[in-house]
Amino acid sequence: MQRRHQASTYRTVLADSLQGPVRSLHGHMPKTTNEREEGMIRNVKALGLALVAIFAMSAMVASAAQAENGVLDLSPGGGAGTKVTIKGNQVTNHSFTIAGVKVECSIVVFQPLGEYGTGATSVEVHPVYEGCTSGIGTTIVNTENCNFTLMANGSANANEEMLTWNTGEVKVTCNGSTFITINAANVCVATIATQTLSSGISFTNTTPNNTNEMAFDVIANKAPVATVKNVDGFGCPFVGTGSTTGEYTGRTTMQCFEGSVIRVDCTIKTAP
């Protein structure tokens, strides 16, 4: 009887233990569904705060890069009130490549327009192209009523005074309904309208002709140019007329003058 009573008591205790709360192997109570959901919400909130911090840091970095736009600097030769005209001459031949036709010009001048002082953020010039040839024959590049506005922007790679801006802009502006016209022997004719060239444009400070004088170069390296093929004559490789994307390449040194002949050092520096 006593053994039977003990066995009954053991079964009762065992049943009670099985019906009680289940514990983990470490003796802790497992989390309820609500507790797990609250934990997930806390993790999501923490992740959200981390993402906000990352985005804020990215915005600060982008803002800092934009703050490094280039401005004209006439020091040490030019005083605070000094005004200069700015003229450019090609360092290399300039070329336009349009649908298989490469037009190369041996004489390129960026004629000065207006006067500029320290702190100027852009420079306007009138481009002139002469001595131009192509595989089709003698080619004329007509830029009448069209100007370029030069702007260095983005971040600069500093090397003492020899700052280089890996990004920049050449804004092409033509008055009214005029265009830059590229005419290769009346067989291939294309036009370039008002637009901004930003890809493939860079600026760098330089010492032209191995002198101690300071100037800056404008560099176009296969800069994409929206172009219209207007005439596709016999022997022209345009393969029809219509819109296409051409390329512009060339390097030009920009020099500053007080009056018409007095050279003044001019470079591009980081905007304050």
Backbone torsions as a table, in degrees:
resi	resn	phi	psi	omega
1	MET	NA	-43.1	-178.9
2	GLN	-64.1	-39.9	178.5
3	ARG	-65.0	-39.1	-179.2
4	ARG	-64.5	-38.6	179.0
5	HIS	-65.6	-40.9	179.3
6	GLN	-65.4	-40.6	178.9
7	ALA	-64.3	-40.7	178.9
8	SER	-63.5	-41.3	179.3
9	THR	-63.6	-40.3	-179.8
10	TYR	-63.4	-40.9	-180.0
11	ARG	-66.3	-36.1	180.0
12	THR	-66.1	-44.6	179.1
13	VAL	-63.7	-41.7	-179.9
14	LEU	-64.0	-42.0	179.4
15	ALA	-63.5	-42.9	179.1
16	ASP	-61.4	-39.0	-178.3
17	SER	-68.9	-35.1	179.1
18	LEU	-70.0	-32.3	179.7
19	GLN	-81.5	-12.6	-178.8
20	GLY	-76.0	176.2	-179.9
21	PRO	-61.4	138.7	-179.7
22	VAL	-86.1	133.5	179.8
23	ARG	-109.9	158.6	177.5
24	SER	-76.0	175.4	179.6
25	LEU	-62.5	-26.7	-179.4
26	HIS	-90.3	3.3	177.4
27	GLY	89.8	1.8	-179.1
28	HIS	-91.5	149.9	175.4
29	MET	-72.4	133.9	177.1
30	PRO	-66.5	153.1	-178.8
31	LYS	-72.8	143.2	176.2
32	THR	-77.1	170.9	179.0
33	THR	-60.2	-42.9	179.5
34	ASN	-62.2	-41.1	-179.7
35	GLU	-65.2	-40.9	178.5
36	ARG	-64.0	-41.4	179.6
37	GLU	-63.5	-41.1	178.4
38	GLU	-63.3	-38.6	177.7
39	GLY	-63.7	-42.1	178.4
40	MET	-63.0	-40.9	178.8
41	ILE	-61.6	-41.8	178.8
42	ARG	-62.8	-40.3	179.5
43	ASN	-65.5	-41.4	179.4
44	VAL	-63.9	-42.3	178.4
45	LYS	-61.3	-42.1	179.8
46	ALA	-64.0	-42.2	177.6
47	LEU	-62.6	-41.1	179.1
48	GLY	-61.1	-43.4	178.6
49	LEU	-63.7	-38.4	178.4
50	ALA	-64.2	-42.0	178.9
51	LEU	-64.5	-40.4	177.8
52	VAL	-60.1	-42.3	179.7
53	ALA	-64.0	-39.7	179.8
54	ILE	-64.9	-46.1	-179.8
55	PHE	-62.5	-39.4	179.5
56	ALA	-64.1	-41.4	178.7
57	MET	-65.1	-40.3	178.3
58	SER	-62.0	-40.6	179.5
59	ALA	-64.4	-39.0	178.8
60	MET	-65.2	-40.9	179.3
61	VAL	-64.6	-44.0	179.1
62	ALA	-62.4	-40.8	179.4
63	SER	-64.3	-39.1	179.5
64	ALA	-64.6	-39.0	179.4
65	ALA	-64.7	-42.1	-179.8
66	GLN	-65.4	-28.3	-178.2
67	ALA	-72.7	-8.5	-177.8
68	GLU	-95.4	24.1	175.9
69	ASN	-59.0	148.4	-176.7
70	GLY	-85.8	144.5	174.9
71	VAL	-131.1	157.5	-179.1
72	LEU	-70.5	137.6	178.3
73	ASP	-129.0	122.4	-178.6
74	LEU	-104.2	5.0	179.7
75	SER	-78.7	155.2	1.8
76	PRO	-88.2	-10.5	-172.8
77	GLY	-72.7	-36.5	-176.5
78	GLY	-95.3	132.3	178.3
79	GLY	-74.9	-179.7	-176.6
80	ALA	-60.4	-33.2	-177.7
81	GLY	-97.3	7.6	-177.0
82	THR	-68.5	134.1	174.7
83	LYS	-117.8	139.3	-177.9
84	VAL	-131.9	156.6	166.0
85	THR	-99.1	151.8	-173.3
86	ILE	-125.9	123.2	-176.7
87	LYS	-122.7	143.6	180.0
88	GLY	-120.4	142.9	173.9
89	ASN	-130.4	143.6	-174.9
90	GLN	-66.1	143.3	171.3
91	VAL	-92.9	-38.9	176.7
92	THR	-124.8	165.1	171.9
93	ASN	-59.8	145.8	174.8
94	HIS	-99.6	147.8	-177.9
95	SER	-140.4	145.6	169.5
96	PHE	-115.1	127.5	177.2
97	THR	-116.0	120.0	-174.6
98	ILE	-133.0	111.3	173.9
99	ALA	46.7	50.1	176.1
100	GLY	91.3	-7.8	178.6
101	VAL	-105.1	120.2	177.3
102	LYS	-104.8	118.7	177.6
103	VAL	-103.7	122.1	-176.7
104	GLU	-118.9	131.5	-177.1
105	CYS	-117.3	129.2	-175.5
106	SER	-91.9	-17.1	178.4
107	ILE	-123.8	115.9	-179.2
108	VAL	-132.8	126.0	178.7
109	VAL	-129.3	131.5	170.9
110	PHE	-99.9	99.8	-175.9
111	GLN	-72.9	140.4	-175.9
112	PRO	-70.3	143.4	174.1
113	LEU	-132.0	116.2	177.4
114	GLY	80.4	178.7	178.4
115	GLU	-120.5	151.1	-174.7
116	TYR	-137.7	150.3	177.4
117	GLY	-124.0	176.5	177.8
118	THR	-54.3	133.9	179.3
119	GLY	99.2	-6.7	178.9
120	ALA	-60.9	136.2	-176.4
121	THR	-97.2	-9.5	178.4
122	SER	-154.2	160.1	-179.5
123	VAL	-134.2	129.7	178.8
124	GLU	-103.3	134.7	-179.6
125	VAL	-138.7	163.0	174.1
126	HIS	-109.5	117.5	-177.7
127	PRO	-81.5	138.9	176.6
128	VAL	-128.7	128.6	-179.7
129	TYR	-119.5	126.4	178.8
130	GLU	-135.8	167.7	-178.9
131	GLY	63.2	40.0	-175.1
132	CYS	-95.7	136.3	178.2
133	THR	-136.7	164.0	175.1
134	SER	-150.3	176.7	176.9
135	GLY	-66.0	-16.0	179.4
136	ILE	-83.8	-29.4	-177.3
137	GLY	141.7	-164.5	178.9
138	THR	-57.0	135.5	-174.4
139	THR	-126.8	139.8	178.4
140	ILE	-112.3	128.0	174.3
141	VAL	-108.7	108.1	-176.3
142	ASN	-99.6	116.8	-178.2
143	THR	-112.7	19.4	-178.5
144	GLU	-57.5	133.6	-179.9
145	ASN	68.4	16.7	177.3
146	CYS	-125.9	137.1	179.9
147	ASN	-129.2	165.1	174.4
148	PHE	-112.7	139.5	168.7
149	THR	-113.6	122.5	-174.8
150	LEU	-100.8	130.7	-179.6
151	MET	-141.1	126.8	172.6
152	ALA	-94.0	126.8	179.0
153	ASN	-143.8	179.3	-175.7
154	GLY	84.3	-163.0	-177.1
155	SER	-93.8	151.0	-178.3
156	ALA	-103.6	144.5	170.8
157	ASN	-95.0	111.8	-171.5
158	ALA	-86.4	134.2	171.0
159	ASN	-145.6	77.6	-172.1
160	GLU	54.4	-120.8	-178.0
161	GLU	-82.8	-16.4	-173.1
162	MET	-86.7	67.5	180.0
163	LEU	-75.0	142.8	177.2
164	THR	-126.5	128.8	174.0
165	TRP	-102.0	114.4	-177.7
166	ASN	-74.0	-10.2	176.2
167	THR	-128.6	150.7	178.7
168	GLY	-169.1	-177.5	-178.9
169	GLU	-138.8	143.0	166.6
170	VAL	-121.9	108.4	-179.4
171	LYS	-91.5	120.8	177.9
172	VAL	-92.7	122.9	-179.9
173	THR	-127.3	121.0	177.8
174	CYS	-116.9	133.8	-178.2
175	ASN	-69.7	137.8	175.1
176	GLY	57.7	-130.9	-177.3
177	SER	-101.9	23.5	-179.2
178	THR	-84.8	164.2	-178.6
179	PHE	-141.8	164.3	162.0
180	ILE	-79.0	123.5	-176.9
181	THR	-110.2	130.5	177.3
182	ILE	-113.9	113.1	-173.3
183	ASN	-120.2	108.9	178.8
184	ALA	-98.1	93.3	175.1
185	ALA	55.0	30.1	-179.4
186	ASN	61.4	9.7	179.5
187	VAL	-96.2	-45.4	174.5
188	CYS	-118.1	122.7	178.7
189	VAL	-130.2	130.6	179.2
190	ALA	-136.5	157.3	179.7
191	THR	-130.9	150.8	177.6
192	ILE	-123.7	122.1	-177.4
193	ALA	-97.4	177.6	177.5
194	THR	-53.9	130.8	-179.6
195	GLN	-172.0	172.5	177.2
196	THR	-118.5	123.6	175.6
197	LEU	-91.4	119.2	-179.2
198	SER	-121.5	-38.5	177.4
199	SER	-76.1	137.0	177.5
200	GLY	81.0	9.7	-180.0
201	ILE	-109.4	133.3	176.7
202	SER	-145.7	165.4	-179.2
203	PHE	-132.0	147.3	174.9
204	THR	-150.9	143.5	174.2
205	ASN	-75.3	149.3	-173.3
206	THR	-152.7	167.2	172.4
207	THR	-117.9	98.1	-174.3
208	PRO	-67.6	145.0	174.8
209	ASN	57.7	31.9	177.0
210	ASN	56.1	36.0	177.9
211	THR	-104.8	179.8	175.4
212	ASN	-89.4	-0.5	-179.7
213	GLU	-74.3	144.2	-178.8
214	MET	-103.3	140.6	177.4
215	ALA	-151.3	-172.9	175.8
216	PHE	-140.7	149.4	-179.3
217	ASP	-104.8	142.9	170.5
218	VAL	-107.1	125.5	-173.5
219	ILE	-121.5	124.8	172.3
220	ALA	-111.6	122.4	-178.4
221	ASN	-123.1	93.2	-178.0
222	LYS	54.2	43.1	178.9
223	ALA	-67.4	125.9	179.9
224	PRO	-64.7	135.4	-178.5
225	VAL	-130.3	123.4	174.6
226	ALA	-68.3	123.3	-172.1
227	THR	-134.6	151.0	175.0
228	VAL	-117.0	126.6	174.7
229	LYS	-84.9	111.2	-174.7
230	ASN	-94.0	-38.8	-178.4
231	VAL	-129.2	128.5	177.5
232	ASP	-124.8	81.7	-175.9
233	GLY	-83.8	-176.9	-179.0
234	PHE	-62.7	126.2	-179.0
235	GLY	90.2	-6.2	177.7
236	CYS	-85.1	132.0	-177.9
237	PRO	-86.1	17.5	-176.9
238	PHE	-61.9	-29.4	-175.6
239	VAL	58.4	59.7	177.9
240	GLY	96.5	171.3	178.8
241	THR	-105.8	173.6	179.2
242	GLY	120.9	-174.1	-175.0
243	SER	-74.7	145.2	175.6
244	THR	-154.6	173.5	175.7
245	THR	-113.7	116.9	177.3
246	GLY	-97.1	-172.9	179.2
247	GLU	-133.9	142.9	178.5
248	TYR	-122.2	129.4	-178.8
249	THR	-134.8	138.7	176.1
250	GLY	165.2	155.4	179.3
251	ARG	-125.1	132.1	-175.6
252	THR	-131.0	131.7	175.6
253	THR	-93.3	126.8	179.9
254	MET	-100.7	123.1	179.8
255	GLN	-120.1	149.9	-174.6
256	CYS	-108.5	142.5	-178.3
257	PHE	-133.6	132.4	171.9
258	GLU	-95.2	120.7	-167.1
259	GLY	76.8	-137.4	-179.0
260	SER	-112.5	-17.6	-173.7
261	VAL	-130.2	-17.6	-175.5
262	ILE	-79.8	114.7	-179.6
263	ARG	-75.0	136.5	176.9
264	VAL	-125.8	132.2	176.7
265	ASP	-58.9	135.1	175.4
266	CYS	-145.3	133.7	179.5
267	THR	-137.4	176.2	173.0
268	ILE	-106.9	128.7	178.3
269	LYS	-120.8	167.6	178.4
270	THR	-69.8	134.0	-179.7
271	ALA	-60.6	139.5	-179.1
272	PRO	-69.8	NA	NA
